[in-house]
Structures are given as C-alpha cells and as structure tokens.
C-alpha cells in the first residue's frame, strides 16, 4: 500500500501537522510495509526519499509556510506518486488537487481536519467571514471519502455543519522520545535561575490564538518564584522579567529535553483542535494547566492537571498556584501513564491503517497486507 499525505502545513519550522507527518513517516517506514510519501509546498519542484515539493510562494508572516497556487501541478505530483490512499491536511489548493487526483486514479481521499478554518479566519479577519467559510468547509469536506477529526470537539463541529462521514482519530506522541528521563538537571543553572524556581513551559507557534499575552500577564502575577520558557517560532509579546524566549526546536530530542526539565506545561490557547504539544509534555512527565476551550480538556483530567476558564490571566495564575499545592510529581506520573495507555503512535497508527485499509479495500479487488512487523 502507498499512502500519500499532502498539505501546505509541512515546513521545517512548522507546528503540529509537520510533527504529525514526520513521525508518521518514520513510524510507517520502521514498522510496516506501507510506502509513505509527503507532498508539500517548497521553493522548487523537487523529489527525495519520501518527500516531494511543489513550487509555491512563501506566505508572508506564515511561520515558514508557503501558499500553493498551482492546482494542476499539485495534482500532477500526486498522480505521479500513484498512491492507494491520499490524506489531505489542509483546506486549500492541495485539498482540491487531491480530490481531482483521487478521481483520476480511482483511489479514496481522506480529509484530516487539523485546523478550524472558519474560527481561525474569524479571529484574524472578523466574525463576518465565518458563515461563508463554514459553507466552504461543508462543500469541500463533503467531497472526501472520509473526514478525520482529531478530537470529539472537532467531530461535533463538523457534524453540526452537516458532514456525516466523520471519524474521531486522536493524534499520538512518541513516548520513547518524550520521556521524563530526558530531563536536564542543570537547566535552571544554565538559565541563571534559583534551583528552587518553579519552571513552567509552553511550546508552539507564537500565533495570536495561542494567547501568549495571557501567559505573559499570568507570570507577572505569579512573581519571581515562577519562571516560564516560551519555545517556538514567530514574534511573542515583549516578555516579562520571569519569561525566557527560546527559538523553535526542530529536533524532537532537544524539545523533549526542555519539556522534561520543567515542572509543568501551561497553555492559554483556546482554539486547539487537538493539542499535540500537550501530549508531548504529558509524555515527558509534566502536569498541565490549560484553558477549558477547544479540545484541550479532552486530554486532561483531575489526575493529570488543572483546567481553568479561558481568557483570564488571573485564572491561569491561580491554576498554576493550585497545581503546585498538589503533588506535582504524582500528577506528572499520571500524565505519563495516560499517554502510554491511549496516545502511543502504535495505537494511533494501527487505527489509521484500519481506516485506510477499509477505504482501499472498497477501491481495489485485492488489498495488500498492511503490516510487515508487529
């Protein structure tokens, strides 16, 4: 079986979709007989092992992303790959190209709804665009053979738009990479902090919907006993005295070391369709303080962290204080167990492959075995 993933959201300094595709490619290559190719936007039309790029202009202020314009060239690249199943990771040119390629090849096309387009655009442009974009989303995703939602929150939103063929498939985390044993005991010293400082961390794009201004304000309320590491790409708000900004870490091992070296993860974003970085933090043995909005609350319960009202720096600060009144180590250990039980890549990928197999079996007479190794 040959699976092609195609999206504009695959970039060297990309976020959760890039990490999902990179880990997916590695896992499928290492554990199965499935051939996997990523078709993404790039500076030129190029091909290498497992990756093909379609020439696309850089998106200004787009965190390294490029915005594809050539539908026919993108379609040609997909058809050239001769996939058995196509998965689409965005609602733009690659999606329409994939649908056309799927029709030309006679193969199923899956739409993975990684980001909430109407809500994200409404946040940046204004709420007036949301009804039109919901109609666009319904029109586009209604054409896919299957739609995958990364959370029950997103599944409900898509079904409310009138989409019927929507499966909930949470993403996963590499629990061998993101592990408490990665902790660097000297990190506080390297940062010039007191050894007893309560060290918090956030990792992700420095985008508007992440509400970094609330984290900054919360740290101002918490005072010097607490320190926050902001790890990511983009332009953050001017950091408070007890906030340190660290550039994006492309190397998962480097990010894993940072996460495991902290005491807790904090997340003020209220638009998350899943929250992959939260799972990475939990796998690293960190409890989480996050807001009760979007899909985040599906990942956290009272044994693994604290959920606070959205939109309030005061609520975040109080949530952090409340967390440290609990047994933080016990909460972190429970977070790790939760990830191991439910969100390992082995569990997630086997579920995805069952979906692909079912769709491909409807298109070909004799589907090939999916697994080379157990």
Helices and strands as residue ranges (DSSP letters): E 2-7, H 16-31, E 35-42, E 46-48, E 51-55, E 57-58, E 66-67, H 71-81, E 85-88, H 93-105, E 108-113, H 117-124, G 127-129, H 130-141, E 146-149, H 152-160, E 166-168, G 180-182, H 187-190, E 198-203, G 208-210, H 212-222, E 226-232, E 243-247, H 252-260, E 264-267, H 276-283, E 287-291, G 296-298, E 305-308, H 313-323, H 328-342, H 345-361
